[in-house]
Amino acid sequence: MTDLYLCGYAALENGVLQDAAIAVSDGRITAVGPAADVTPLFPEANRIDWSAFAAVPGAVNAHSHSFQSLLRGMAVDRPFLEWRDEALYRHTPLLDPDTLYAGALLAFGEMLTAGVTTVADFFYVHGPDAANDDAVIRAALDLGVRLVFARTMYDWPGAPEAYRESVADATARTRALAVRYAGHPLVSVHPAPHSPHAASPDMIRAGHGLARELGTPYHIHVAEEPFEVEETLRDHGLRPVQWLDSLGVVDSSLIAVHLVWLDPDEIALLGARGAALAYCPSSNMFLADGVTRLPDLLAAGVRVGLGTDGGCSNNRTSVFEEMRMAALLQKVSRLDATCISAPTVWQLGTSSGADLLRLPVGRIAPGKRADLVAVDPAHLSLQPFHPSLLVAHAVYSMQPCAIRRVVVEGREVVRDGRILTVPAEDISALVAERLGRWPLWNGA
């Protein structure tokens, strides 16, 4: 059966189309165009009335840490290393599979209501078996969000025990998980050696090699903080990107996260190798990391997507907000209002993010998966409304309450701000039940 979405407007790659129709069959977009042209092609279709809405592509969150939503507010206004120890390391021993499931429901559910239909979750609280990984994936499937599970490979001895694995174990477990979900319509698994700080050279090479074996990208935090640059200069005589290149791992499979502290040669190298960046502007501001040189990276040919990062280092989960933050942060840091545009950051949060994750989403076009968001053009945050202003309004002024419907893989999962799959009140109750055992709540 074909569903035919009859939309007041649709944001396509070549502009905003009024009185549009989007045909969807088996979770895939099969036709897009003026309703007068498309509707006669599908006389038996199930018609879905979106005439009061503007259809836009689902946003793509290129980097998050779902479990960190459980820690939101517990370590604010702290320098990076103090934040890491107080929020992450302190609470890691309390994270069992049931608690991680609750945290993933919280993070992914909030994302869905903010119009995020795809999320790359960089997950490193593995424990001795796959139970923690399974809990996060189960939460994504229960909610109906599209998940890239970036399974972290981590062997720095200073980290909590639950993070650490041998190179052999990390490789075997990541491979096994990727094979289990190969071909799944909503879940894909990517290797993710944590960072030059927290993954050994052998672990980084193993993650890169496994990505080549699986035909996926690999994810790694790079140059988020000055201390990371200082470490690689001290230990290897090279800056982080140059050191990774000396390992043979800087190529088109690389999705580097953050890339705040780079020099011009590193930027040029990343562009020449066809590498990608998952850019998290709000997190960089929250943790006082610095300002990634986004226009320079784009000019060098680096592919870029937007990420929210973790729920305790942002502390929001909206990629539409990251579009706004990316643009404003670059403008003010460069004192140049023209250095980046609304259409550019819109693309970073939709089609570009999809491309670097190698997923057929992020666009309303035939052949793409049907991940759609309906926004209300009559909402006050989108006024004054004109089709030519839709992208600028979505980037700079739209409030989350203007999002009225969310569809993933052709399935409606949010309606009028309410999650249809796992109700928000159930998520809140589960989070309260799990965290009610923690010292902060029981007074210990």
Secondary structure, 3 states (H helix, E strand, C coil): CEEEEEEEEEEECCEEEEEEEEEEECCEEEEEEEHHHHHHHCCCCEEEEEEEEEEEECEEEEEECHHHHHHCCCCCCCCHHHHHHHHHHHHHHHCCHHHHHHHHHHHHHHHHHCCEEEEEEEECCCCCCCHHHHHHHHHHHHHCCEEEEEEEECCCCCCCHHHCCCHHHHHHHHHHHHHHCCCCCCEEEEEEECCCCCCCHHHHHHHHHHHHHHCCCEEEEECCCHHHHHHHHHHHCCCHHHHHHHCCCCCCCEEEEECCCCCHHHHHHHHHHCCEEEECHHHHHHCCCCCCCHHHHHHHCCEEEECCCCCCCCCCCCHHHHHHHHHHHHHHHHCCCCCCCHHHHHHHCCHHHHHHCCCCCCCCCCCCECCEEEECCCCHHHCCCCHHHHHHHHHHCCCHHHEEEEEECCEEEEECCEECCCCHHHHHHHHHHHHCCCHHHHCC
